[in-house]
Every structure is written in structure tokens, then in C-alpha cells.
Amino acid sequence: MGNITATVLGIKEGFRKYEQVDMIRIKSEKYTLLLMDDYMPVIGRIDGMVEIVTGEDTASYPAVHGFFTHRKNTFELLIKEEADVR
């Protein structure tokens, strides 16, 4: 079982929390990351895809524009919403 706790926050997605995450896959325009237990601290912007893998299933966010942090086995994803101003 994984030791990572992941939280996702977005207007459409709401607030979601995942416990005992094994790994997190991030594919953005400029890089690809695989975050696992005790991975070094990282912060970044994402324009791509995020998958949160637990023992039971995989939560997939296919078209994400936002920001993320990962430190001390805690992953946080803030999904940016496009403004609809007319």
C-alpha cells in the first residue's frame, strides 16, 4: 500500500481526497513525471494529464490545466478554470 495522500481541488471536480496512493503519473506538454513514496519535493504547472493510482483503482484527469505540489508524501492539485467573461 502506498503512503501518499493526494488532494484535488477544482470548480467542476470539487474537493477530492485519495488515501494510500501508490503513484501519481503526470504528463504535461514539457515533461513526464512518476511520483512515488518519498519522492523529492516538487512544484509545477501542468497542461496535460494526471492519474492517481491506488491499490483498488485509478482516478484519471485527462485534460488538466493547473498547478501541483508534492512534498512529504502529500500531493496537491489545483485545477485552474477558464474564465467565461462576456
Residue pairs with C-beta under 8 A, 6 or more apart in sequence:
1 20
1 22
1 55
2 20
2 21
2 22
2 23
2 36
2 37
2 54
2 55
3 20
3 37
3 38
3 73
4 20
4 21
4 22
4 23
4 24
4 35
4 36
4 37
4 73
4 74
4 75
5 17
5 18
5 19
5 21
5 73
5 74
5 75
6 17
6 18
6 21
6 24
6 52
6 74
6 75
6 76
6 77
7 15
7 16
7 17
7 18
7 74
7 75
7 76
7 77
8 15
8 16
8 17
8 18
8 52
8 59
8 61
8 77
8 79
9 15
9 16
9 76
9 77
9 78
9 79
10 66
10 78
10 79
10 81
11 79
11 81
12 79
12 81
13 61
13 79
16 59
18 52
18 54
18 59
19 54
20 54
20 55
21 52
21 53
21 54
21 75
22 36
22 53
22 54
22 55
23 34
23 35
23 36
23 53
24 33
24 34
24 35
24 50
24 51
24 52
24 53
24 70
24 75
25 32
25 33
25 34
25 35
25 49
25 50
25 51
25 53
26 32
26 33
26 34
26 35
26 44
26 46
26 48
26 49
26 50
26 68
27 48
27 49
28 44
28 45
28 46
28 47
28 48
29 47
29 48
31 44
33 42
35 42
35 70
35 75
37 73
38 73
39 70
41 69
41 70
41 71
41 72
42 68
42 69
42 70
42 71
43 67
43 68
43 69
43 70
44 67
44 68
45 66
45 67
46 64
46 65
46 66
46 67
46 68
46 77
47 64
47 65
48 63
48 64
49 60
49 61
49 62
49 63
49 64
50 60
50 61
50 64
50 68
50 77
51 58
51 59
51 60
51 61
52 58
52 59
52 61
52 75
61 77
61 79
64 77
64 79
65 79
65 80
65 82
66 77
66 78
66 79
66 80
67 77
67 78
67 80
68 75
68 76
68 77
68 78
69 75
69 76
70 76
